[in-house]
Amino acid sequence: MIKRHVPDIKAPKYYLAGPEGMVTAMRALLVEVGANEDNIRTEEFEGY
């Protein structure tokens, strides 16, 4: 789905925020499809 909607995977900055497991999984997915790791920003937070 990401490749279909993002024409140049390496160009954008990606901002991920959410539960640690989700952020970790999404970061791994972005790296797997070719995103530039330097363009991935993350913030994990705990639930209530």
C-alpha positions as CSV (number, residue, x, y, z in Angstrom):
1,M,0.0,0.0,0.0
2,I,2.8,2.4,0.8
3,K,4.5,1.8,-2.5
4,R,1.2,2.4,-4.3
5,H,0.7,5.8,-2.7
6,V,4.2,7.2,-2.2
7,P,5.9,7.5,-5.6
8,D,9.5,8.0,-4.2
9,I,9.8,6.1,-1.0
10,K,13.2,7.6,-0.1
11,A,12.3,11.2,-0.4
12,P,9.7,12.0,2.3
13,K,10.3,12.4,6.0
14,Y,8.2,9.9,8.1
15,Y,6.9,10.7,11.5
16,L,5.7,7.8,13.6
17,A,4.1,8.1,17.0
18,G,2.2,5.6,19.1
19,P,2.6,2.4,21.1
20,E,6.1,1.0,21.0
21,G,5.1,-2.2,19.2
22,M,3.4,-0.3,16.4
23,V,6.2,2.2,16.0
24,T,8.8,-0.6,15.8
25,A,6.8,-2.5,13.3
26,M,6.1,0.5,11.1
27,R,9.7,1.6,11.1
28,A,10.8,-1.9,10.1
29,L,8.2,-1.9,7.3
30,L,9.4,1.4,6.0
31,V,13.0,0.3,6.0
32,E,12.0,-2.9,4.2
33,V,10.3,-1.1,1.4
34,G,13.3,1.2,0.9
35,A,12.7,4.3,3.1
36,N,15.8,6.3,4.1
37,E,16.3,5.5,7.8
38,D,17.6,9.1,8.3
39,N,14.2,10.4,7.3
40,I,12.3,8.3,9.9
41,R,11.4,10.1,13.2
42,T,9.8,8.1,16.0
43,E,8.2,8.7,19.4
44,E,6.8,5.9,21.5
45,F,4.3,6.3,24.3
46,E,2.6,4.2,26.8
47,G,-1.1,3.6,27.0
48,Y,-3.3,4.7,30.0
